[in-house]
Amino acid sequence: MAFPVSAALLDAIVLAIVAREGTYGYKITQDVRQVMDISESTLYPVLRRLLKDGSLSTYDQAIAGRIRRYYQITSNGLAKLDAYRSDWVVFRNSIEQVLGGREDK
C-alpha cells in the first residue's frame, strides 16, 4: 500500500478484530494481513500497548499441550473502538471528497 499506516489505525483494526471474538496473536496477525501487510514483530508491540492502556485483557488456554495466550476486548477497548469508528467515518468522508470519483463537466 502506498499510504502509511498510523498507530491509531493499526490499534483500531486490532480492536475491531478482537471485538469479533477472543483470539490469539498469530490469528490476529493473519486477520490484519487480510487488509495490510504486517509482521508479527509489528503486531506484538500493538497488543502490548493495548493491554497496557486497558483496551485488551488476556487469558491463557491449553491447546494441544501448549499454552496459547488469547486476547479479548475490554469495556475500555469497546469505547475506544467506537471512537475510532466515528473518527474513521469523518476521515473517510473527508478523503473521499478529495480523492473520490471525478465529476463530469
DRENTORKOL-3810 file (N, C-alpha, C; in nm, 4 decimals):
REM DRENTORKOL-3810
@n.u->0.0842; n.v->-0.1170; n.w->0.0000; ca.u->0.0000; ca.v->0.0000; ca.w->0.0000; c.u->0.0891; c.v->0.1239; c.w->0.0000
@n.u->0.0493; n.v->0.2214; n.w->-0.0737; ca.u->0.1279; ca.v->0.3430; ca.w->-0.0876; c.u->0.1108; c.v->0.4391; c.w->0.0294
@n.u->0.0099; n.v->0.4184; n.w->0.1108; ca.u->-0.0182; ca.v->0.5102; ca.w->0.2200; c.u->0.0352; c.v->0.4554; c.w->0.3513
@n.u->0.0959; n.v->0.5415; n.w->0.4333; ca.u->0.1480; ca.v->0.4938; ca.w->0.5622; c.u->0.0340; c.v->0.4557; c.w->0.6571
@n.u->0.0638; n.v->0.3617; n.w->0.7440; ca.u->-0.0339; ca.v->0.3163; ca.w->0.8426; c.u->0.0033; c.v->0.3763; c.w->0.9767
@n.u->-0.0889; n.v->0.4496; n.w->1.0361; ca.u->-0.0623; ca.v->0.5128; ca.w->1.1655; c.u->-0.0855; c.v->0.4131; c.w->1.2785
@n.u->-0.0302; n.v->0.4446; n.w->1.3930; ca.u->-0.0508; ca.v->0.3611; ca.w->1.5111; c.u->-0.1992; c.v->0.3560; c.w->1.5467
@n.u->-0.2686; n.v->0.4683; n.w->1.5323; ca.u->-0.4117; ca.v->0.4719; ca.w->1.5655; c.u->-0.4915; c.v->0.3806; c.w->1.4734
@n.u->-0.4597; n.v->0.3799; n.w->1.3438; ca.u->-0.5307; ca.v->0.2935; ca.w->1.2507; c.u->-0.5048; c.v->0.1468; c.w->1.2827
@n.u->-0.3810; n.v->0.1141; n.w->1.3141; ca.u->-0.3479; ca.v->-0.0234; ca.w->1.3493; c.u->-0.4184; c.v->-0.0646; c.w->1.4783
@n.u->-0.4216; n.v->0.0246; n.w->1.5771; ca.u->-0.4952; ca.v->-0.0037; ca.w->1.7007; c.u->-0.6421; c.v->-0.0306; c.w->1.6708
@n.u->-0.7016; n.v->0.0534; n.w->1.5864; ca.u->-0.8438; ca.v->0.0388; ca.w->1.5531; c.u->-0.8705; c.v->-0.0944; c.w->1.4846
@n.u->-0.7836; n.v->-0.1336; n.w->1.3925; ca.u->-0.8024; ca.v->-0.2604; ca.w->1.3215; c.u->-0.7905; c.v->-0.3778; c.w->1.4174
@n.u->-0.6903; n.v->-0.3754; n.w->1.5042; ca.u->-0.6722; ca.v->-0.4845; ca.w->1.6012; c.u->-0.7916; c.v->-0.4912; c.w->1.6955
@n.u->-0.8369; n.v->-0.3778; n.w->1.7463; ca.u->-0.9530; ca.v->-0.3781; ca.w->1.8353; c.u->-1.0765; c.v->-0.4331; c.w->1.7651
@n.u->-1.0964; n.v->-0.3966; n.w->1.6389; ca.u->-1.2124; ca.v->-0.4460; ca.w->1.5641; c.u->-1.2050; c.v->-0.5973; c.w->1.5465
@n.u->-1.0871; n.v->-0.6494; n.w->1.5215; ca.u->-1.0702; ca.v->-0.7945; ca.w->1.5043; c.u->-1.0964; c.v->-0.8667; c.w->1.6358
@n.u->-1.0389; n.v->-0.8163; n.w->1.7434; ca.u->-1.0557; ca.v->-0.8824; ca.w->1.8734; c.u->-1.1986; c.v->-0.8678; c.w->1.9239
@n.u->-1.2670; n.v->-0.7596; n.w->1.8842; ca.u->-1.4058; ca.v->-0.7399; ca.w->1.9277; c.u->-1.4972; c.v->-0.8484; c.w->1.8718
@n.u->-1.4626; n.v->-0.9047; n.w->1.7559; ca.u->-1.5446; ca.v->-1.0114; ca.w->1.6971; c.u->-1.5443; c.v->-1.1360; c.w->1.7833
@n.u->-1.4260; n.v->-1.1694; n.w->1.8373; ca.u->-1.4111; ca.v->-1.2872; ca.w->1.9233; c.u->-1.2756; c.v->-1.2814; c.w->1.9915
@n.u->-1.2655; n.v->-1.3394; n.w->2.1106; ca.u->-1.1367; ca.v->-1.3526; ca.w->2.1755; c.u->-1.0482; c.v->-1.4397; c.w->2.0878
@n.u->-0.9262; n.v->-1.3961; n.w->2.0628; ca.u->-0.8403; ca.v->-1.4695; ca.w->1.9713; c.u->-0.6946; c.v->-1.4530; c.w->2.0111
@n.u->-0.6075; n.v->-1.5257; n.w->1.9469; ca.u->-0.4659; ca.v->-1.5268; ca.w->1.9832; c.u->-0.3833; c.v->-1.4497; c.w->1.8793
@n.u->-0.2601; n.v->-1.4183; n.w->1.9189; ca.u->-0.1750; ca.v->-1.3297; ca.w->1.8407; c.u->-0.1552; c.v->-1.3688; c.w->1.6958
@n.u->-0.1222; n.v->-1.4936; n.w->1.6690; ca.u->-0.0972; ca.v->-1.5358; ca.w->1.5311; c.u->-0.2221; c.v->-1.5179; c.w->1.4451
@n.u->-0.3379; n.v->-1.5516; n.w->1.4997; ca.u->-0.4644; ca.v->-1.5369; ca.w->1.4263; c.u->-0.4938; c.v->-1.3894; c.w->1.4010
@n.u->-0.4648; n.v->-1.3045; n.w->1.4993; ca.u->-0.4838; ca.v->-1.1607; ca.w->1.4805; c.u->-0.3951; c.v->-1.1124; c.w->1.3652
@n.u->-0.2702; n.v->-1.1581; n.w->1.3634; ca.u->-0.1788; ca.v->-1.1209; ca.w->1.2553; c.u->-0.2351; c.v->-1.1620; c.w->1.1205
@n.u->-0.2853; n.v->-1.2838; n.w->1.1112; ca.u->-0.3417; ca.v->-1.3318; ca.w->0.9849; c.u->-0.4636; c.v->-1.2492; c.w->0.9431
@n.u->-0.5467; n.v->-1.2135; n.w->1.0376; ca.u->-0.6650; ca.v->-1.1325; ca.w->1.0064; c.u->-0.6256; c.v->-0.9917; c.w->0.9602
@n.u->-0.5263; n.v->-0.9316; n.w->1.0273; ca.u->-0.4796; ca.v->-0.7989; ca.w->0.9863; c.u->-0.4191; c.v->-0.8066; c.w->0.8463
@n.u->-0.3493; n.v->-0.9140; n.w->0.8165; ca.u->-0.2874; ca.v->-0.9306; ca.w->0.6836; c.u->-0.3909; c.v->-0.9381; c.w->0.5713
@n.u->-0.5169; n.v->-0.9592; n.w->0.6050; ca.u->-0.6214; ca.v->-0.9563; ca.w->0.5029; c.u->-0.6404; c.v->-0.8156; c.w->0.4461
@n.u->-0.6007; n.v->-0.7135; n.w->0.5239; ca.u->-0.6186; ca.v->-0.5757; ca.w->0.4790; c.u->-0.4885; c.v->-0.4975; c.w->0.4628
@n.u->-0.3789; n.v->-0.5473; n.w->0.5219; ca.u->-0.2499; ca.v->-0.4788; ca.w->0.5075; c.u->-0.1364; c.v->-0.5757; c.w->0.5381
@n.u->-0.0205; n.v->-0.5432; n.w->0.4881; ca.u->0.0977; ca.v->-0.6251; ca.w->0.5132; c.u->0.1540; c.v->-0.5880; c.w->0.6496
@n.u->0.1620; n.v->-0.6852; n.w->0.7379; ca.u->0.2118; ca.v->-0.6621; ca.w->0.8729; c.u->0.2847; c.v->-0.7869; c.w->0.9204
@n.u->0.3888; n.v->-0.7668; n.w->0.9990; ca.u->0.4627; ca.v->-0.8797; ca.w->1.0541; c.u->0.4232; c.v->-0.8998; c.w->1.2003
@n.u->0.4506; n.v->-1.0193; n.w->1.2501; ca.u->0.4226; ca.v->-1.0447; ca.w->1.3912; c.u->0.5038; c.v->-0.9509; c.w->1.4797
@n.u->0.6248; n.v->-0.9168; n.w->1.4363; ca.u->0.7090; ca.v->-0.8275; ca.w->1.5172; c.u->0.6501; c.v->-0.6867; c.w->1.5251
@n.u->0.5656; n.v->-0.6499; n.w->1.4316; ca.u->0.4948; ca.v->-0.5219; ca.w->1.4374; c.u->0.3702; c.v->-0.5332; c.w->1.5240
@n.u->0.3044; n.v->-0.6469; n.w->1.5168; ca.u->0.1779; ca.v->-0.6636; ca.w->1.5873; c.u->0.1938; c.v->-0.6723; c.w->1.7388
@n.u->0.2924; n.v->-0.7460; n.w->1.7862; ca.u->0.3001; ca.v->-0.7687; ca.w->1.9308; c.u->0.3205; c.v->-0.6411; c.w->2.0122
@n.u->0.3976; n.v->-0.5427; n.w->1.9653; ca.u->0.4003; ca.v->-0.4151; ca.w->2.0399; c.u->0.2641; c.v->-0.3467; c.w->2.0451
@n.u->0.1851; n.v->-0.3614; n.w->1.9386; ca.u->0.0492; ca.v->-0.3060; ca.w->1.9380; c.u->-0.0344; c.v->-0.3738; c.w->2.0461
@n.u->-0.0267; n.v->-0.5063; n.w->2.0521; ca.u->-0.1015; ca.v->-0.5790; ca.w->2.1546; c.u->-0.0575; c.v->-0.5382; c.w->2.2946
@n.u->0.0737; n.v->-0.5236; n.w->2.3156; ca.u->0.1237; ca.v->-0.4815; ca.w->2.4475; c.u->0.0725; c.v->-0.3421; c.w->2.4834
@n.u->0.0727; n.v->-0.2515; n.w->2.3855; ca.u->0.0242; ca.v->-0.1154; ca.w->2.4109; c.u->-0.1242; c.v->-0.1171; c.w->2.4486
@n.u->-0.2036; n.v->-0.1972; n.w->2.3762; ca.u->-0.3467; ca.v->-0.2052; ca.w->2.4050; c.u->-0.3746; c.v->-0.2736; c.w->2.5384
@n.u->-0.2895; n.v->-0.3674; n.w->2.5763; ca.u->-0.3005; ca.v->-0.4284; ca.w->2.7094; c.u->-0.2693; c.v->-0.3260; c.w->2.8179
@n.u->-0.1616; n.v->-0.2523; n.w->2.7966; ca.u->-0.1169; ca.v->-0.1549; ca.w->2.8966; c.u->-0.2205; c.v->-0.0457; c.w->2.9211
@n.u->-0.2886; n.v->-0.0031; n.w->2.8132; ca.u->-0.3871; ca.v->0.1049; ca.w->2.8328; c.u->-0.5255; c.v->0.0531; c.w->2.8723
@n.u->-0.5372; n.v->-0.0789; n.w->2.8922; ca.u->-0.6628; ca.v->-0.1358; ca.w->2.9404; c.u->-0.7657; c.v->-0.1637; c.w->2.8325
@n.u->-0.7254; n.v->-0.1565; n.w->2.7052; ca.u->-0.8189; ca.v->-0.1838; ca.w->2.5960; c.u->-0.8378; c.v->-0.3328; c.w->2.5720
@n.u->-0.7383; n.v->-0.4109; n.w->2.6091; ca.u->-0.7429; ca.v->-0.5566; ca.w->2.5952; c.u->-0.7077; c.v->-0.6219; c.w->2.7265
@n.u->-0.7532; n.v->-0.7447; n.w->2.7427; ca.u->-0.7092; ca.v->-0.8300; ca.w->2.8529; c.u->-0.6705; c.v->-0.9637; c.w->2.7913
@n.u->-0.6061; n.v->-1.0477; n.w->2.8695; ca.u->-0.5624; ca.v->-1.1778; ca.w->2.8182; c.u->-0.6070; c.v->-1.2890; c.w->2.9101
@n.u->-0.6117; n.v->-1.4069; n.w->2.8528; ca.u->-0.6273; ca.v->-1.5299; ca.w->2.9299; c.u->-0.5519; c.v->-1.6382; c.w->2.8548
@n.u->-0.5050; n.v->-1.7371; n.w->2.9279; ca.u->-0.4294; ca.v->-1.8466; ca.w->2.8680; c.u->-0.5161; c.v->-1.9706; c.w->2.8596
@n.u->-0.4947; n.v->-2.0469; n.w->2.7534; ca.u->-0.5699; ca.v->-2.1706; ca.w->2.7330; c.u->-0.4758; c.v->-2.2757; c.w->2.6760
@n.u->-0.4856; n.v->-2.3975; n.w->2.7295; ca.u->-0.4045; ca.v->-2.5081; ca.w->2.6774; c.u->-0.4654; c.v->-2.5596; c.w->2.5480
@n.u->-0.3825; n.v->-2.5656; n.w->2.4446; ca.u->-0.4236; ca.v->-2.6165; ca.w->2.3135; c.u->-0.3165; c.v->-2.7157; c.w->2.2692
@n.u->-0.3549; n.v->-2.8422; n.w->2.2521; ca.u->-0.2621; ca.v->-2.9473; ca.w->2.2059; c.u->-0.1338; c.v->-2.9495; c.w->2.2882
@n.u->-0.1481; n.v->-2.9390; n.w->2.4185; ca.u->-0.0326; ca.v->-2.9477; ca.w->2.5067; c.u->0.0487; c.v->-2.8205; c.w->2.5202
@n.u->0.0072; n.v->-2.7134; n.w->2.4553; ca.u->0.0775; ca.v->-2.5855; ca.w->2.4649; c.u->-0.0181; c.v->-2.4803; c.w->2.5200
@n.u->0.0398; n.v->-2.3826; n.w->2.5858; ca.u->-0.0400; ca.v->-2.2721; ca.w->2.6380; c.u->-0.0467; c.v->-2.1628; c.w->2.5307
@n.u->-0.1683; n.v->-2.1226; n.w->2.4971; ca.u->-0.1885; ca.v->-2.0163; ca.w->2.3983; c.u->-0.2520; c.v->-1.8975; c.w->2.4704
@n.u->-0.1950; n.v->-1.7783; n.w->2.4474; ca.u->-0.2484; ca.v->-1.6558; ca.w->2.5080; c.u->-0.3544; c.v->-1.5965; c.w->2.4161
@n.u->-0.4723; n.v->-1.5785; n.w->2.4721; ca.u->-0.5845; ca.v->-1.5193; ca.w->2.3997; c.u->-0.6052; c.v->-1.3760; c.w->2.4452
@n.u->-0.6486; n.v->-1.2937; n.w->2.3525; ca.u->-0.6775; ca.v->-1.1533; ca.w->2.3790; c.u->-0.8273; c.v->-1.1313; c.w->2.3658
@n.u->-0.8809; n.v->-1.0495; n.w->2.4555; ca.u->-1.0211; ca.v->-1.0122; ca.w->2.4469; c.u->-1.0329; c.v->-0.8633; c.w->2.4742
@n.u->-1.1341; n.v->-0.8044; n.w->2.4150; ca.u->-1.1528; ca.v->-0.6602; ca.w->2.4286; c.u->-1.2231; c.v->-0.6309; c.w->2.5613
@n.u->-1.1876; n.v->-0.5194; n.w->2.6217; ca.u->-1.2482; ca.v->-0.4766; ca.w->2.7478; c.u->-1.3530; c.v->-0.3682; c.w->2.7181
@n.u->-1.4241; n.v->-0.3267; n.w->2.8203; ca.u->-1.5214; ca.v->-0.2180; ca.w->2.8014; c.u->-1.4489; c.v->-0.0901; c.w->2.7588
@n.u->-1.3297; n.v->-0.0662; n.w->2.8129; ca.u->-1.2483; ca.v->0.0480; ca.w->2.7708; c.u->-1.2115; c.v->0.0345; c.w->2.6230
@n.u->-1.1771; n.v->-0.0861; n.w->2.5805; ca.u->-1.1435; ca.v->-0.1112; ca.w->2.4404; c.u->-1.2622; c.v->-0.0904; c.w->2.3485
@n.u->-1.3809; n.v->-0.1316; n.w->2.3929; ca.u->-1.5022; ca.v->-0.1106; ca.w->2.3128; c.u->-1.5318; c.v->0.0383; c.w->2.2955
@n.u->-1.5129; n.v->0.1151; n.w->2.4032; ca.u->-1.5341; ca.v->0.2600; ca.w->2.3942; c.u->-1.4326; c.v->0.3223; c.w->2.2987
@n.u->-1.3086; n.v->0.2770; n.w->2.3080; ca.u->-1.2031; ca.v->0.3270; ca.w->2.2195; c.u->-1.2345; c.v->0.2901; c.w->2.0739
@n.u->-1.2809; n.v->0.1674; n.w->2.0512; ca.u->-1.3161; ca.v->0.1226; ca.w->1.9168; c.u->-1.4317; c.v->0.2058; c.w->1.8610
@n.u->-1.5320; n.v->0.2348; n.w->1.9422; ca.u->-1.6436; ca.v->0.3194; ca.w->1.8971; c.u->-1.5927; c.v->0.4575; c.w->1.8552
@n.u->-1.5000; n.v->0.5133; n.w->1.9326; ca.u->-1.4429; ca.v->0.6449; ca.w->1.8981; c.u->-1.3644; c.v->0.6361; c.w->1.7674
@n.u->-1.2856; n.v->0.5295; n.w->1.7514; ca.u->-1.2110; ca.v->0.5110; ca.w->1.6266; c.u->-1.3058; c.v->0.4982; c.w->1.5076
@n.u->-1.4141; n.v->0.4254; n.w->1.5253; ca.u->-1.5103; ca.v->0.4091; ca.w->1.4153; c.u->-1.5727; c.v->0.5430; c.w->1.3764
@n.u->-1.6076; n.v->0.6242; n.w->1.4739; ca.u->-1.6629; ca.v->0.7573; ca.w->1.4458; c.u->-1.5608; c.v->0.8443; c.w->1.3735
@n.u->-1.4371; n.v->0.8434; n.w->1.4238; ca.u->-1.3305; ca.v->0.9206; ca.w->1.3597; c.u->-1.3051; c.v->0.8715; c.w->1.2181
@n.u->-1.3141; n.v->0.7397; n.w->1.1977; ca.u->-1.2891; ca.v->0.6829; ca.w->1.0654; c.u->-1.3926; c.v->0.7331; c.w->0.9638
@n.u->-1.5169; n.v->0.7384; n.w->1.0037; ca.u->-1.6219; ca.v->0.7849; ca.w->0.9120; c.u->-1.5935; c.v->0.9287; c.w->0.8683
@n.u->-1.5580; n.v->1.0139; n.w->0.9619; ca.u->-1.5270; ca.v->1.1535; ca.w->0.9298; c.u->-1.4055; c.v->1.1599; c.w->0.8367
@n.u->-1.3003; n.v->1.0850; n.w->0.8711; ca.u->-1.1781; ca.v->1.0841; ca.w->0.7908; c.u->-1.2058; c.v->1.0319; c.w->0.6498
@n.u->-1.2732; n.v->0.9180; n.w->0.6421; ca.u->-1.3038; ca.v->0.8565; ca.w->0.5117; c.u->-1.3849; c.v->0.9517; c.w->0.4245
@n.u->-1.4849; n.v->1.0142; n.w->0.4826; ca.u->-1.5682; ca.v->1.1071; ca.w->0.4056; c.u->-1.4886; c.v->1.2279; c.w->0.3578
@n.u->-1.3993; n.v->1.2789; n.w->0.4419; ca.u->-1.3154; ca.v->1.3926; ca.w->0.4031; c.u->-1.2231; c.v->1.3560; c.w->0.2877
@n.u->-1.1601; n.v->1.2415; n.w->0.2964; ca.u->-1.0694; ca.v->1.1959; ca.w->0.1898; c.u->-1.1479; c.v->1.1665; c.w->0.0627
@n.u->-1.2635; n.v->1.1063; n.w->0.0773; ca.u->-1.3461; ca.v->1.0727; ca.w->-0.0389; c.u->-1.3865; c.v->1.1985; c.w->-0.1161
@n.u->-1.4064; n.v->1.3088; n.w->-0.0466; ca.u->-1.4413; ca.v->1.4344; ca.w->-0.1139; c.u->-1.3295; c.v->1.4802; c.w->-0.2068
@n.u->-1.2060; n.v->1.4505; n.w->-0.1687; ca.u->-1.0918; ca.v->1.4931; ca.w->-0.2491; c.u->-1.0527; c.v->1.3860; c.w->-0.3507
@n.u->-1.0406; n.v->1.2621; n.w->-0.3073; ca.u->-0.9919; ca.v->1.1548; ca.w->-0.3928; c.u->-1.1009; c.v->1.0771; c.w->-0.4638
@n.u->-1.2250; n.v->1.0990; n.w->-0.4252; ca.u->-1.3365; ca.v->1.0225; ca.w->-0.4802; c.u->-1.3491; c.v->1.0396; c.w->-0.6307
@n.u->-1.4575; n.v->0.9962; n.w->-0.6804; ca.u->-1.4805; ca.v->0.9994; ca.w->-0.8246; c.u->-1.4720; c.v->1.1388; c.w->-0.8837
@n.u->-1.4500; n.v->1.1436; n.w->-1.0127; ca.u->-1.4439; ca.v->1.2699; ca.w->-1.0846; c.u->-1.5850; c.v->1.3105; c.w->-1.1240
@n.u->-1.6085; n.v->1.4369; n.w->-1.1198; ca.u->-1.7368; ca.v->1.4891; ca.w->-1.1666; c.u->-1.7218; c.v->1.5282; c.w->-1.3114
@n.u->-1.8102; n.v->1.4798; n.w->-1.3958; ca.u->-1.8065; ca.v->1.5162; ca.w->-1.5362; c.u->-1.8658; c.v->1.6558; c.w->-1.5527
@n.u->-1.7977; n.v->1.7365; n.w->-1.6302; ca.u->-1.8455; ca.v->1.8733; ca.w->-1.6532; c.u->-1.8831; c.v->1.8907; c.w->-1.7972
END
